[in-house]
Amino acid sequence: MDYSHIYHFIASEGGVTNIEKKYILYYDETNNPRTFRLTDDGFNVNEHEFFILGGIGFEPDKTASDDDIDELFSEFQLQGNTSEVKFKHIRHNAQDFLSLLSKPRVTTLIEWLYEKQYPIHYSYVDNFYYTIVDIVDSMNESWFGGPDLNREVKNRLYSLIKDNHDWFVSLLIELDYPNIKNHKMFVEKLVDWIWSVNIGDDFYLEYLRQSLKSYRDKQLVFLEDNDDRIAITDYSTFYANLIVTYPNADHIFDHELSVEELLNANPIELSGHKGINYKFVDSKDERLVQVSDLIVGVLRYWMAFLESVVNIQNLSEILNGLSEIQKVKMKKFQEVLLHSLDISTGFKHGIGSNEFELKVSFFLEFDFTFQSQ
């Protein structure tokens, strides 16, 4: 498959820095359900858990030495019969991000990344958001104001859906979303629902409602000719997009058989790049893939924390209320994230709402050294 148009979009519209540099990128994943779909009772997995693909990365002259990796694994002090380091070995049954940061082995990992100045990279997908945005993208009117309008309309619709979750998911199930057979019924229900929830003077939701009215007698193009109730058929596209983002990098993934088969069946082609270097390995044989497993585990807890807070004000109150020890640990984690973005802005990539991205930005910009009175 030719990914040239995607690469050029990433390089221009996406504004990713240092996209042509050579890196060595190791990956693992978390929350991959293989297929994201609707059942008679809802989704097949928790729709609020993000799919994350990422790990540790290096510029070629700054790779981690065997001694550096030995140092990290030695500090974990795992049992001698441990054949592979997994996130469960450092999590110690932590239930949330704040408690996770108190675990000694998690502290060891973050301090190792911080002291060695090793960058991390990650891509996340909010499965639920990804599922519903085709409603907006199907309407030409959503693009009249450019990508900013399009994203804000998606964001407001997504927020409204989360506030009316059960009703909306029931509607999706009833109509075999995203393979809508009766577009008029779907549009009528959406228009009436948006009006009924008293949106007030919300410009974006009213713009959406008025735009939808014109689709009573025409198709929402991305919501037809799909499989019934299959929101995400597979996750290979997200792998391919990361490979294409850095076409000169070496991409080293943990084995994921279904993804490997799909990529082998549809080889990545990119004009101007003869060799696209990626491979899948057994994590037992590659310790930096194991480190990547630890990293995406921490990122999963971090993103779950951000997703759980109600708004920026709530997030600010939580961060300001941390103990001084917690702030020191948060600061080091924040510095690892920021250092990674200094190397390339593409080391953070996400498919999610504006609201969630604002939370990420707020966290990255928060002054953990400030002493509140």
C-alpha positions in Angstrom: 0.0 0.0 0.0 1.3 3.5 -0.9 1.5 5.7 2.1 3.0 8.7 0.3 0.0 10.9 0.8 -0.1 10.1 4.5 3.6 10.9 4.9 3.3 14.2 3.1 0.4 15.2 5.3 2.4 14.3 8.4 5.4 16.2 7.2 3.4 19.3 6.2 0.1 19.6 8.0 1.2 17.5 10.9 4.3 19.7 11.5 6.4 16.8 12.9 9.9 17.9 13.5 13.0 15.9 12.5 10.9 13.5 10.5 13.7 12.5 8.2 16.2 11.7 10.9 17.3 8.2 11.6 16.2 6.7 14.9 16.1 3.3 16.5 12.6 3.0 18.0 11.4 0.1 20.2 7.7 -0.6 20.7 5.2 -2.4 22.8 1.5 -2.0 23.1 -1.2 -2.0 25.7 -5.0 -2.3 25.5 -5.1 -3.9 22.0 -8.5 -5.7 21.7 -7.6 -6.8 18.2 -11.1 -5.6 17.1 -13.2 -2.9 18.7 -16.8 -3.6 18.2 -20.3 -3.3 19.5 -22.1 -6.2 21.2 -25.7 -6.4 22.4 -24.6 -4.9 25.7 -22.2 -2.2 24.7 -18.6 -2.5 23.5 -16.5 -5.7 23.7 -13.9 -3.9 25.9 -13.9 -0.9 28.2 -14.2 2.0 25.7 -12.5 4.4 28.1 -9.2 2.6 27.9 -6.9 3.9 25.2 -4.9 1.8 22.8 -1.2 2.8 23.3 1.7 1.9 21.1 5.2 3.2 22.1 8.3 2.7 24.0 11.9 3.9 24.2 13.9 5.4 21.3 17.3 6.6 20.4 19.4 8.6 18.0 21.9 6.1 16.6 24.9 7.5 18.5 23.0 7.6 21.8 21.7 4.1 22.2 21.5 2.4 25.6 24.5 0.2 26.2 24.3 -3.3 27.6 25.8 -1.9 30.8 23.0 0.7 31.1 20.3 -1.9 30.6 22.1 -4.2 33.1 22.1 -1.3 35.6 18.3 -0.8 35.3 17.4 -4.5 35.5 19.7 -5.0 38.4 18.0 -2.2 40.3 14.7 -3.8 39.9 16.0 -6.7 42.1 13.7 -9.3 40.5 13.8 -13.0 41.3 16.6 -14.8 39.5 14.2 -17.0 37.6 12.5 -14.1 35.9 12.9 -14.6 32.2 11.3 -11.4 31.0 10.6 -8.1 32.8 7.0 -7.1 32.5 5.0 -4.1 33.7 3.3 -6.3 36.4 6.7 -6.7 38.0 7.0 -3.0 38.7 3.3 -2.1 39.1 3.0 -3.8 42.5 -0.9 -3.8 42.2 -1.1 0.0 42.0 -4.7 1.0 41.2 -4.1 4.4 39.8 -1.4 6.7 38.5 -0.7 8.5 41.8 -0.2 5.2 43.6 1.9 3.9 40.7 4.4 6.7 41.1 5.0 5.6 44.7 6.2 2.1 43.7 10.0 1.8 44.0 10.5 0.0 40.7 8.5 2.6 38.8 10.6 5.3 40.4 13.7 3.4 39.3 12.5 3.3 35.7 11.6 7.0 35.6 14.8 8.1 37.2 16.8 5.9 34.8 15.1 7.5 31.8 15.6 11.0 33.4 19.3 10.6 34.3 20.2 8.9 31.0 18.1 11.3 29.0 16.6 8.5 27.0 13.5 9.7 25.0 10.2 7.9 24.9 7.7 7.9 22.1 4.0 7.0 22.1 0.8 7.0 20.1 -2.6 6.6 21.6 -6.1 6.0 20.2 -9.2 6.9 22.2 -11.3 4.0 20.7 -14.6 5.6 21.6 -13.7 9.0 20.1 -12.3 7.3 17.0 -15.6 5.4 16.6 -17.9 8.4 16.6 -15.9 11.1 14.7 -17.0 9.6 11.4 -20.4 11.2 12.0 -18.8 14.6 11.8 -16.3 13.8 9.1 -19.1 12.5 6.9 -20.5 16.1 6.6 -18.9 18.5 4.2 -20.1 21.3 6.3 -17.7 20.3 9.2 -14.8 21.3 7.0 -16.0 24.7 5.9 -14.2 26.4 8.7 -11.0 24.3 8.3 -9.6 21.6 10.6 -10.0 23.7 13.8 -13.8 23.9 13.3 -13.9 20.2 12.4 -12.1 19.2 15.6 -14.1 21.4 17.9 -17.4 20.1 16.5 -16.0 16.5 17.2 -14.9 17.5 20.6 -18.3 19.0 21.6 -20.2 16.0 20.2 -17.9 13.6 22.0 -18.4 15.5 25.3 -22.1 15.4 24.9 -22.1 11.7 24.1 -20.1 10.9 27.2 -22.7 12.8 29.2 -25.4 10.7 27.6 -23.4 7.5 27.2 -26.0 4.8 27.7 -28.6 6.3 25.4 -26.1 6.9 22.6 -24.5 3.5 22.8 -28.0 1.9 22.6 -28.7 3.9 19.5 -25.4 2.7 17.9 -26.3 -0.9 18.8 -29.9 -0.6 17.4 -28.7 0.7 14.0 -25.6 -1.6 13.7 -23.2 1.4 13.7 -21.0 2.1 11.7 -23.0 0.4 9.0 -26.1 2.6 9.1 -28.9 1.3 6.8 -31.5 3.9 7.6 -29.6 7.3 7.6 -32.8 9.3 7.8 -33.7 7.6 11.1 -30.2 8.0 12.5 -30.1 11.7 11.6 -33.5 12.4 13.0 -32.7 10.8 16.3 -29.4 12.8 16.5 -31.0 16.1 15.6 -33.8 15.6 18.2 -31.4 14.4 20.8 -29.1 17.3 20.5 -32.1 19.7 20.8 -33.6 17.8 23.8 -30.4 18.0 25.9 -30.7 21.8 26.1 -27.4 22.8 24.4 -28.0 26.4 25.2 -25.9 28.8 23.2 -23.2 26.2 22.3 -22.3 27.3 18.8 -20.6 24.1 17.8 -23.4 21.8 18.8 -25.9 24.0 17.1 -23.8 24.1 14.0 -23.7 20.3 14.1 -27.5 20.1 14.6 -28.3 22.4 11.7 -25.7 20.7 9.4 -27.2 17.3 10.2 -30.6 18.4 9.1 -29.5 18.4 5.5 -28.5 14.7 5.7 -32.1 13.5 6.3 -32.3 12.5 2.6 -28.6 11.8 1.8 -26.0 9.4 3.1 -23.3 10.0 5.7 -20.6 8.6 3.5 -18.4 7.1 6.2 -21.3 5.3 7.8 -22.2 2.9 5.0 -20.7 -0.2 3.4 -19.0 -1.1 6.7 -19.3 -4.3 8.7 -22.2 -4.3 11.2 -21.0 -3.1 14.6 -17.3 -3.2 13.8 -15.9 0.1 14.9 -12.2 -0.7 14.4 -11.5 -3.8 12.3 -7.8 -4.1 13.3 -4.9 -1.9 14.6 -2.4 -2.5 11.9 -3.0 1.0 10.4 -1.8 2.6 13.6 1.5 0.6 13.3 1.9 1.5 9.7 1.3 5.2 10.3 4.1 5.3 12.9 6.5 3.5 10.6 5.7 6.0 7.9 6.2 9.0 10.2 9.9 8.1 10.5 10.7 6.3 7.2 14.5 6.4 7.9 14.2 4.8 11.4 14.6 1.2 12.5 11.2 0.2 14.0 11.4 -2.8 16.4 8.1 -4.2 17.6 7.0 -6.9 20.0 5.4 -9.8 18.1 1.8 -9.2 17.3 0.8 -11.9 14.9 -2.4 -10.4 13.4 -0.6 -7.1 12.7 2.4 -8.8 11.2 0.1 -10.8 8.8 -1.7 -7.7 7.7 1.4 -5.7 7.1 3.0 -8.6 5.2 -0.1 -8.8 3.0 -0.1 -5.1 2.4 3.6 -4.0 2.2 4.3 -0.3 3.1 5.3 1.7 0.0 6.6 5.2 0.2 7.9 7.3 -2.7 11.5 8.3 -2.3 12.2 5.6 0.3 13.4 2.3 -1.0 13.8 0.5 2.3 11.3 0.8 5.1 13.0 -0.9 8.1 10.7 -2.6 10.6 10.6 -6.0 12.3 8.8 -7.9 14.9 10.8 -9.7 17.6 10.3 -11.9 20.6 10.4 -9.6 23.6 12.2 -12.3 25.6 15.2 -11.8 23.2 15.1 -8.0 23.2 15.4 -6.2 26.5 14.6 -2.8 25.1 11.2 -4.1 24.0 10.8 -5.2 27.6 11.6 -1.6 28.7 9.1 -0.4 26.2 6.5 -2.6 27.9 7.2 -0.9 31.2 7.0 2.5 29.6 3.6 2.0 27.9 2.3 0.5 31.2 3.2 3.8 33.0 1.7 5.8 30.1 -1.5 3.8 30.3 -1.9 4.7 34.0 -1.0 8.4 33.2 -3.6 8.6 30.4 -6.3 6.9 32.5 -5.6 9.5 35.2 -6.0 12.4 32.8 -9.1 10.9 31.3 -10.7 10.4 34.7 -10.4 14.0 35.8 -13.5 16.1 35.1 -11.7 19.2 33.7 -8.6 21.4 33.8 -9.6 23.0 37.1 -10.0 19.5 38.7 -6.6 18.5 37.3 -5.0 21.7 38.7 -6.4 21.1 42.1 -5.1 17.5 42.2 -1.6 18.5 41.0 -1.4 21.4 43.4 -2.5 19.1 46.2 0.4 16.6 45.7 3.0 16.2 48.4 6.5 17.5 47.8 7.8 14.0 47.2 5.0 13.3 44.7 5.8 16.6 42.9 9.5 15.7 42.6 8.5 12.4 40.9 5.9 14.0 38.7 8.5 16.6 37.6 11.0 13.9 36.5 8.3 12.1 34.6 7.2 15.4 33.0 10.9 16.1 32.1 11.2 12.8 30.3 8.1 13.6 28.3 9.3 17.1 27.4 12.8 16.0 26.5 11.3 13.5 24.1 9.3 16.2 22.4 12.4 18.3 22.0 13.9 15.5 19.9 10.8 15.2 17.7 7.2 16.4 18.2 6.1 13.2 16.6 7.2 11.3 19.7 3.8 12.2 21.0 0.9 11.4 18.8 -2.8 10.9 19.6 -6.2 10.4 18.2 -8.5 11.8 20.8 -10.6 14.8 21.8 -9.4 18.4 22.2 -10.5 18.2 25.8 -8.1 15.3 26.4 -5.2 17.0 24.6 -5.8 20.1 26.7 -5.3 18.0 29.8 -2.0 16.6 28.4 -0.8 20.1 27.6 -1.7 21.3 31.0 0.2 18.5 32.6 3.3 19.1 30.4 3.2 22.8 31.3 2.5 22.5 35.0 5.0 24.0 37.3 5.7 21.3 39.8 8.3 23.4 41.5 5.8 26.2 42.4 5.1 26.4 46.1 1.4 27.2 46.5 0.5 29.2 49.6 
